[in-house]
Amino acid sequence: MGLQIAARKSGSVTILDLQGRIIIGASNDELGTELRKLAEAGPSDVLVNLAGVTQMDSSGISTLVRSFVTLERQGGGLKILNPTGHVREVLELTRLIQSIPTFTDEKKAIAAFRGGTAHA
């Protein structure tokens, strides 16, 4: 199974609900393209919901880091929501979970775009 991306809005925040695997190849390219489109549209706040992601490799991590840096430079931001299982382990192992604001509560994550970068 590849990666399915569903975008929705909550106020000014774009939430990307991801399902599947973020691994080298088409699935990672799709995510990169989607995040690039949002970045090119100007300062964007993006919440990446990883609840449905079952696997992530180094290419997926690279895409998240690159997008985080790009969006921050433009005055926007990227936050992570609900990483679970193996994906959470990978984020903890690489210490990304401390570098990119990560939440388990969607409302708190959305509120954090307006009021700072506190972790939930």
N, C-alpha and C positions, 0 to 999 in steps of 0.2 A: 504494500500500500504506500502510495506517495504521500504528499502533504495537501491537506485541504485548508484553505484560508477563507474565513468569513469575516468581513469588516462590518463594524457597526459603530455608531456614535453615541457618546454620552456627553452632552454639552459640547465642549470644544475638543474633547479627548476621543481619539480614534482607538477602538479596541479591536485587536486582531485575535479572533478565536481560531487556534490552530488545532488540527487533528492529524495524527499520523507521525511520520518520522522526518526529522530535519537532518539529513545526511548529505554527503557530497553528491552532486549531480542535480537532477531536475528539481527535487524538493527544496534544496537549499537555494537554488537559483530563483525559484518562484518567490520564496520569502525575501530574498535580497531585492528582487525587482519591486515587490510590493512596498517594502520599506523605503527604497530609493524614490519611488513615486511620491510617497508622503513627504519625504525630505525635500524634494524638488518643488513641492507646492508651497514652500515657505515654512516658517516656524510651526512645527507640529508637535503635539503631545500624543504619544503612542503608548498604549498599554498592550503588551504581548501576553496573551493568555495561553500558557503552556499546559493547561489541565489535560488536554487530549493528546499531548505529545508523548510518545512511548520511547523514542530514541533520539539522541542528539550527538553528533560527532564534532570534531574540531572545526569543520567548515561551518556548522550551525553556530557554534560559539563565536567564530570569527565574524559571521554576519551580524550577530547581536551586538558585539563590541563595536564594530565599524559603524553600525546604525546609531548606537548610543552616542558615540563621539560626534558623529555628523549632526544629529538632531540637537545635542547640547550646544554645539558651536553656533547653530542657527537660532538659538534662543528657545528651542523647544525641549523635549525630553523623551526618554524611553524608560519604561518601568516594566517589570516582569510580574505576572500574576500566576499563582498556583502551580509552580513546578512540582512534580511528584515523582516518586520512585527513582528510577535510573537517571532521569533528567535532573532531578534535584541533587542527586549524588554527584553528577558531573559538574554542576554549577558550584557545589560546595568544594569539591576537589580542586577546581580551578580558581576558587575564591571569588568568582564572579558574583556570587550571592551577596558578598560584602561590597562589591564595587557598583553593581547596578541595583538600584532600589527594587526590592522584591517583596511582594505582598501575598497574603492568603485571603484578603477581603477586598472585593472589587470596589466597594464604596470608599474604603480608606485609601486605596490606590488612586482613585480618581481625585479625591480630595487633596492628596499629596501633591498633585500637579499645581494646585493653586497655593498651597501653603508650605512648601519645602519638600524635603526628601526623607522624612522619618520612615523607618521600617516598621512593618506590622508583625 
